[in-house]
């Protein structure tokens, strides 16, 4: 008698849909697994940026908390809220520091929200990992956002 093949779940078989700007559509979830699924689904050169961001964040904030909400990876510290998120835009990866106006030096791109500052990473950009780590460390020590 032949064995029946186990039916694979949607997450095992489906390739994530890329939304506007190439942003992967990843189900809401908590923890590293869903963030790694998001990074793996980032298109082309943006995937390497996602891997770099995640590695620098984990190295800088070893107790970091991770989640995916609204097709965006979030990073925070338990009891303090979320300090950073990133997502794909057509021409760049947008890194959002929720209390970025308090960082030194202030990240380069402003926001409609006075406290938020962005770093845009374009294809071929050399990311200053020391500066990035400094911003991540500073951001992780500030009160974060409790947006969900």
trRosetta pair geometry for C-beta under 8 A, 3 or more apart (Angstrom, degrees):
i j d omega theta_ij theta_ji phi_ij phi_ji
8 12 4.1 -118 -176 87 107 127
8 13 4.6 115 106 -43 129 110
9 12 4.9 94 55 5 74 103
9 13 7.3 -180 85 5 38 91
10 13 6.4 -78 -144 49 28 92
10 14 5.0 6 178 -9 73 127
11 14 6.8 -45 -100 40 21 100
11 27 7.3 -70 -91 13 111 135
11 37 7.7 -45 -162 -129 106 151
15 41 7.6 146 -177 -123 68 103
16 24 4.5 34 128 -163 144 102
16 25 5.5 179 -174 60 93 66
16 26 5.9 -20 -124 -75 141 71
16 37 7.4 128 -50 159 135 95
16 41 4.0 4 44 -138 139 150
17 24 7.6 129 77 -156 43 54
17 25 4.4 1 66 29 91 128
18 22 5.1 -24 -173 -141 124 46
18 23 6.8 129 -164 60 67 33
18 24 6.0 -43 -104 -93 64 51
18 25 7.3 -153 -91 -5 14 85
18 41 7.5 -172 -81 161 81 100
18 43 6.1 30 -112 -44 144 123
19 22 7.7 -5 65 84 51 5
19 23 4.6 -35 62 71 101 91
19 24 7.3 84 10 174 88 2
19 25 5.3 106 -39 -58 105 94
19 71 6.2 27 10 171 145 168
20 23 6.5 2 70 24 57 107
20 90 7.8 -55 162 -57 70 92
21 87 8.0 73 99 137 132 95
21 88 5.4 169 126 122 98 81
21 89 4.6 -63 -163 -152 142 33
21 90 4.3 -96 -125 -47 74 61
22 42 7.5 66 143 -160 103 60
22 43 4.5 -87 -166 24 123 131
22 44 7.9 -42 -164 25 151 100
22 46 6.6 141 121 11 133 158
22 88 4.6 -89 92 144 87 139
22 89 8.0 28 46 105 91 11
22 90 6.6 119 5 -109 100 43
23 71 5.6 88 145 140 113 125
23 72 7.7 -24 -165 -76 126 74
23 87 5.1 19 -125 177 121 104
23 88 4.2 -177 -85 59 63 94
23 89 7.5 21 -55 -69 105 34
24 38 5.5 169 73 -147 130 63
24 41 3.6 97 -119 110 149 122
24 42 6.1 -91 -20 -73 120 48
24 43 7.9 164 -58 -27 90 77
24 71 6.5 -172 91 -162 53 100
24 88 7.1 83 -5 13 69 131
25 71 5.4 -51 -117 -107 47 126
26 29 7.6 -81 146 20 98 108
26 34 6.2 132 156 -175 122 88
26 37 5.5 141 -137 107 126 107
26 38 4.5 -85 -14 -84 163 84
26 41 6.5 171 -67 37 107 147
26 68 5.1 -56 104 169 119 156
26 71 5.8 126 34 -126 73 63
27 34 6.9 -102 78 -133 75 119
27 68 7.3 86 90 93 41 127
28 34 7.8 3 156 -163 21 157
28 67 7.9 6 -168 174 70 97
28 68 6.2 -159 -131 97 34 81
28 69 5.7 37 -126 -109 93 58
28 70 8.0 42 -90 -26 95 39
29 33 7.0 -68 135 82 141 93
29 34 3.4 162 76 -62 124 154
29 67 6.7 -166 99 -153 45 68
29 68 5.3 22 48 44 77 100
30 34 7.0 77 37 21 12 134
30 66 7.4 130 -171 94 53 60
30 67 4.7 -26 -113 -106 60 95
31 34 6.2 97 68 15 72 93
31 35 7.4 -137 111 2 41 98
31 66 6.0 39 -180 76 14 96
31 67 7.2 48 0 -90 35 58
32 35 5.6 -67 -150 44 39 111
32 36 5.8 37 157 -21 76 108
32 66 5.4 83 -80 56 51 145
33 36 5.9 -58 -147 37 27 108
33 37 6.5 29 152 -21 63 105
34 37 5.4 -48 -148 33 36 116
34 38 6.6 42 151 -22 64 99
34 66 7.6 177 64 130 87 104
34 67 7.1 12 74 -157 130 40
34 68 4.3 -123 138 8 118 121
35 38 5.6 -49 -153 32 35 114
35 39 6.5 33 150 -16 66 104
35 54 6.7 143 146 -114 120 127
35 66 4.5 -57 -30 170 145 133
35 67 7.4 42 -57 38 102 4
35 68 6.0 -179 -77 -53 58 97
35 73 4.6 80 -130 -127 93 120
36 39 5.6 -51 -144 38 36 111
36 40 6.1 39 155 -21 66 106
36 54 7.8 102 -89 -153 66 166
37 40 5.7 -53 -144 37 29 112
37 41 6.4 21 157 -13 62 112
37 68 7.7 -67 65 -31 102 157
38 41 6.0 -70 -153 41 27 105
38 42 6.9 46 148 -45 64 91
38 50 7.3 -150 116 -159 86 144
38 68 5.5 168 -47 -104 134 133
38 71 7.7 148 -124 -167 115 55
38 72 7.9 90 -148 -148 153 12
38 73 5.2 -174 76 -53 156 104
39 42 5.7 -32 -156 -2 38 116
39 47 6.4 100 171 -149 69 71
39 50 3.9 178 -131 135 89 130
39 51 5.9 114 -179 -67 132 63
39 54 6.1 -41 -78 -24 151 145
39 73 7.4 19 -50 -44 86 149
40 47 7.1 40 -134 -138 22 116
42 46 4.4 -124 165 109 112 100
42 47 4.2 163 80 -82 101 62
42 49 7.5 -119 147 58 154 88
42 50 4.7 157 -2 -14 159 144
42 88 6.0 163 -138 -60 92 129
42 93 7.8 15 -156 -99 138 120
43 46 5.6 45 66 37 60 119
43 47 7.0 -144 87 -36 10 95
43 88 7.1 88 28 -145 91 160
44 47 6.7 173 85 3 22 97
44 123 8.0 -16 125 -104 122 121
45 48 5.8 -47 -167 30 53 112
45 49 6.9 53 140 -18 72 101
45 123 4.9 81 83 -121 157 94
45 124 7.9 -15 -173 -35 159 54
46 49 5.3 -51 -155 36 44 116
46 50 6.3 48 147 -22 70 101
46 88 5.3 42 -174 -110 158 112
46 93 5.3 143 -143 -65 94 110
47 50 5.6 -52 -150 35 33 114
47 51 6.5 35 152 -19 65 103
48 51 5.6 -49 -147 35 34 112
48 52 6.3 36 153 -20 64 105
49 52 5.7 -55 -149 37 31 112
49 53 6.3 32 154 -20 66 105
49 93 4.6 178 119 7 147 155
49 121 5.1 155 -142 109 136 142
49 127 7.5 130 -131 -44 83 139
50 53 5.8 -53 -145 36 30 110
50 54 6.2 27 158 -15 65 108
50 73 7.8 111 -149 13 105 146
50 86 7.2 -177 -110 99 75 132
50 93 6.9 -156 -60 -130 72 151
51 54 5.9 -58 -147 40 28 109
51 55 6.1 26 157 -19 65 110
52 55 5.9 -59 -146 38 27 110
52 56 6.3 22 160 -15 66 108
52 127 6.2 130 140 46 147 153
52 129 7.6 -109 -177 -97 109 104
53 56 6.1 -60 -147 38 27 105
53 57 6.2 26 156 -19 64 110
53 86 5.8 -22 165 5 169 161
53 93 7.5 -135 -33 138 141 143
53 95 6.6 -167 -121 -100 135 122
53 132 7.8 -115 -116 -178 66 138
54 57 5.8 -58 -146 37 28 112
54 58 6.2 23 159 -15 66 109
54 73 7.6 -41 -85 146 101 163
55 58 6.0 -57 -144 39 28 106
55 59 6.1 25 158 -17 64 112
56 59 5.8 -57 -143 41 29 111
56 60 5.9 20 160 -14 65 115
56 129 5.9 -150 -104 -150 130 91
56 132 5.5 9 155 117 161 121
56 133 5.5 -120 -172 -78 106 82
56 136 6.4 166 132 -14 98 159
57 60 6.0 -66 -143 43 24 104
57 61 6.0 -34 177 38 66 103
57 64 5.8 66 150 -89 98 171
57 75 5.3 -81 -170 -135 146 164
57 84 6.9 -146 -112 74 128 145
57 136 5.6 -149 -108 -146 64 143
58 61 7.1 -75 -121 66 19 66
58 62 6.7 52 177 -112 61 46
58 64 6.0 -111 -102 31 54 132
59 62 7.5 3 -150 -73 17 75
59 133 7.3 -51 92 -117 107 116
60 133 4.8 -177 -86 -149 130 83
60 136 4.5 85 94 102 157 128
60 137 5.3 -114 -179 -64 116 82
60 140 7.2 166 125 -4 103 145
61 64 4.2 87 107 -63 107 100
61 75 7.3 118 69 166 141 119
61 77 6.8 -105 -171 -78 131 100
61 136 6.4 -125 -18 154 110 106
61 137 7.2 178 -60 -100 88 53
61 140 4.6 -172 -94 -109 136 163
63 77 6.8 58 101 -133 99 85
63 78 7.3 -76 149 11 108 104
64 75 5.3 -19 -172 -164 122 100
64 76 7.2 123 -162 63 72 27
64 77 6.9 -65 -118 -82 50 65
64 140 7.3 -79 -96 -118 91 132
65 75 7.1 139 73 -162 54 48
65 76 4.7 -34 65 73 106 79
65 77 6.3 151 8 -107 104 15
65 78 5.4 122 -50 -55 136 73
66 73 6.6 -22 -162 -165 97 98
66 74 7.1 149 -156 80 47 58
66 75 5.9 -15 -100 -102 70 67
67 73 7.5 151 83 -153 38 53
67 74 4.9 -14 65 57 87 104
67 76 7.7 -7 13 17 106 110
67 82 8.0 -82 42 -95 113 121
67 148 7.8 -145 118 75 151 130
68 71 7.2 10 177 -122 103 19
68 72 6.7 158 -153 73 67 33
68 73 5.5 -37 -95 -93 78 55
68 74 7.2 167 -96 11 25 81
69 72 6.2 -31 73 60 60 86
69 74 5.9 5 23 -12 102 129
69 147 7.6 172 93 102 155 106
69 148 5.4 -174 -121 -2 162 164
71 87 6.8 77 117 -129 82 129
72 85 5.0 38 154 178 118 121
72 86 7.1 176 -161 76 89 29
72 87 4.5 -59 -111 -63 94 120
73 85 6.3 168 88 -148 51 70
73 86 6.2 -7 60 50 98 77
73 87 7.6 164 24 -73 70 71
74 82 4.7 -39 -179 -136 116 135
74 84 7.4 152 -157 88 52 49
74 85 4.7 -26 -100 -93 66 100
74 147 7.9 -149 -120 56 151 116
75 82 6.7 112 74 -152 35 80
75 83 6.3 -51 98 58 84 82
75 84 4.7 -9 55 66 108 96
75 85 7.1 180 15 -79 73 48
76 80 6.6 -173 178 79 92 84
76 81 5.6 -109 -148 134 130 31
76 82 3.8 -75 -71 -97 119 49
76 83 5.8 138 -111 2 59 74
76 84 7.9 -175 -67 33 55 65
76 144 5.2 156 -135 130 102 171
77 80 4.1 12 78 42 103 124
77 81 7.5 10 53 52 71 39
77 83 6.9 32 -3 -16 92 119
77 140 5.5 103 -41 -166 125 86
77 144 6.7 152 35 -14 84 137
80 83 7.5 3 118 -48 114 105
80 140 7.8 84 97 -175 151 57
80 142 7.9 126 175 96 122 37
80 143 6.1 -140 -165 -131 83 46
80 144 4.9 83 132 9 81 104
81 98 7.9 -101 129 87 114 157
81 143 6.3 45 32 173 126 64
81 144 2.9 -165 93 86 91 92
81 145 5.1 173 164 62 125 25
81 146 4.5 -89 -111 -60 112 71
81 147 7.9 93 -164 -5 106 70
82 85 6.8 24 164 -48 128 99
82 98 6.3 94 105 -16 83 152
82 144 4.8 166 56 164 28 128
82 145 4.8 -40 61 62 92 87
82 146 7.4 150 9 -83 86 31
82 147 6.3 -54 34 20 134 101
83 97 7.0 -10 162 -150 75 69
83 98 5.9 -134 -151 33 33 107
83 99 6.8 -51 -140 21 80 101
83 136 7.8 110 114 -152 128 57
83 139 4.1 132 171 147 122 100
83 140 5.2 -143 27 -86 168 48
83 142 6.6 120 -119 60 113 91
83 144 4.5 -88 -62 -105 68 113
83 145 7.7 158 -79 13 30 80
84 95 6.8 -11 -165 -176 106 89
84 96 6.6 155 -154 83 53 60
84 97 5.7 -18 -100 -103 84 58
84 98 6.9 -130 -70 -5 34 88
84 136 6.7 -29 -36 -120 156 79
84 139 5.8 75 -50 126 102 152
85 95 7.8 170 89 -155 39 48
85 96 4.9 -6 60 55 83 110
85 98 7.6 64 3 -50 94 100
86 93 5.8 26 177 167 117 100
86 94 6.3 171 -151 87 67 51
86 95 4.6 -21 -98 -102 107 63
86 96 6.8 180 -83 14 48 73
87 93 7.4 -174 96 -155 21 69
87 94 5.9 -13 61 57 69 96
88 93 5.9 -39 -101 -106 56 72
88 94 7.8 150 -119 15 7 82
89 92 5.3 3 63 62 108 70
89 93 7.1 169 22 -102 80 19
89 94 5.1 66 -18 -25 119 111
89 120 7.6 -44 42 -135 137 103
91 122 6.3 -15 150 -121 85 96
91 123 7.9 -98 -174 -1 61 95
92 120 4.4 31 143 -176 157 95
92 121 5.7 149 -168 70 94 41
92 122 4.6 -53 -98 -83 101 64
92 123 7.8 -126 -97 -16 59 63
93 120 7.4 151 72 -158 45 51
93 121 4.6 -15 55 59 97 103
94 118 5.7 -31 -164 -157 89 127
94 119 7.8 146 -160 76 43 48
94 120 5.8 -18 -103 -104 65 74
95 107 7.8 -128 94 -151 102 150
95 118 6.3 138 73 -160 56 67
95 119 4.2 -11 59 58 115 95
95 120 7.6 -160 22 -74 77 27
95 121 6.8 54 -15 -12 110 105
96 100 7.5 -110 -178 -33 52 131
96 111 7.8 66 -135 -79 98 144
96 116 6.0 -18 -164 -162 98 111
96 117 7.9 149 -153 80 53 35
96 118 5.6 -29 -98 -100 59 83
97 100 3.3 108 86 -76 109 98
97 103 6.2 -17 146 -18 156 143
97 107 5.5 141 20 -5 133 146
97 116 6.9 154 79 -153 55 57
97 117 5.2 -14 59 64 106 82
97 118 7.3 -175 17 -87 77 30
97 119 7.4 59 -18 -9 106 95
97 135 6.2 -87 -90 170 148 115
97 139 5.2 -114 -150 -100 104 139
98 115 6.7 14 158 121 56 111
98 116 5.9 -32 -135 -101 38 84
98 139 7.4 109 41 -160 74 113
98 144 6.1 76 69 -154 141 71
98 145 4.5 -114 -166 -22 157 117
99 102 4.8 -21 156 29 96 120
99 103 7.3 120 110 -36 75 88
99 115 5.5 -39 -120 173 49 111
99 116 7.9 -28 -60 -87 17 45
99 139 6.1 155 58 -135 95 77
99 142 4.5 -123 81 114 159 150
99 143 7.2 115 -66 69 150 61
99 144 7.2 -111 -15 -108 117 47
100 103 5.4 -43 -155 11 49 119
100 106 6.6 88 153 -160 83 76
100 107 4.8 -54 -164 27 124 118
100 111 7.8 102 51 0 131 123
100 115 6.9 120 40 153 66 57
100 116 5.7 47 25 -170 113 31
100 117 2.7 -137 124 35 138 97
100 118 7.2 -96 -44 -34 176 32
100 135 7.6 11 -126 -162 83 116
100 139 7.2 -7 -83 -97 59 115
101 106 6.2 8 -134 -131 41 118
101 114 6.3 -6 -39 150 160 68
101 115 5.1 -111 19 -140 117 40
101 116 7.4 10 -23 25 95 16
101 117 5.8 146 -56 -36 55 111
102 115 7.3 0 -16 -152 96 87
102 138 7.5 -167 112 153 88 114
102 142 5.9 120 88 -106 145 153
103 106 5.8 123 74 -112 80 45
103 107 6.2 39 70 -20 137 84
103 117 6.9 -121 35 49 117 140
103 135 5.1 35 -164 -132 148 82
103 138 4.9 122 -123 101 86 142
103 139 6.3 -19 -80 -62 121 84
104 138 7.0 178 32 -114 71 163
105 131 7.9 -26 40 -150 97 114
106 117 5.8 -154 179 -108 86 165
107 117 3.9 143 61 131 105 119
107 118 6.2 -167 128 76 130 18
107 119 5.0 -93 -157 -57 121 85
107 135 6.2 67 -65 -129 103 147
108 117 7.6 126 44 178 26 109
108 118 7.6 -59 71 86 65 63
108 119 6.6 82 32 -109 91 63
108 120 7.8 -85 77 21 112 84
109 117 6.5 135 72 -174 55 69
109 118 3.9 -43 79 71 115 96
109 119 6.8 169 19 -83 106 21
109 120 5.7 67 -29 -16 152 101
110 117 6.5 -40 -107 -117 38 74
110 118 7.6 -38 49 23 9 91
111 114 7.6 -130 78 -52 90 10
111 116 3.9 -25 44 89 160 104
111 117 6.4 -134 -7 -87 106 30
111 118 6.3 114 -61 -21 101 102
113 116 4.2 52 80 13 110 116
119 132 7.5 144 156 -108 178 91
119 135 7.6 128 -38 86 136 171
121 125 5.2 -144 -158 62 68 142
121 127 6.1 -9 -120 -81 124 109
122 125 4.9 105 57 -33 69 115
127 132 5.9 18 167 -39 107 143
128 131 4.0 32 110 23 119 115
128 132 6.2 155 88 -18 63 87
129 132 5.3 -53 -139 41 33 115
129 133 6.0 37 159 -21 67 105
130 133 5.8 -52 -146 36 27 111
130 134 6.4 32 151 -22 61 105
131 134 5.5 -52 -150 33 33 115
131 135 6.5 32 153 -17 65 102
132 135 5.9 -55 -151 36 31 109
132 136 6.3 30 152 -19 65 107
133 136 5.5 -53 -144 38 32 113
133 137 6.2 35 156 -21 66 105
134 137 5.9 -53 -146 35 28 110
134 138 6.3 26 156 -15 63 108
135 138 5.8 -57 -146 40 30 110
135 139 5.9 28 157 -20 67 111
136 139 5.8 -57 -142 39 27 110
136 140 6.2 26 159 -21 63 109
137 140 6.0 -59 -148 34 25 109
137 141 6.7 18 156 -15 60 111
138 141 6.1 -71 -159 36 30 108
138 142 6.9 26 151 -23 66 108
139 142 5.9 -59 -154 28 36 111
139 144 7.9 67 164 -95 81 93
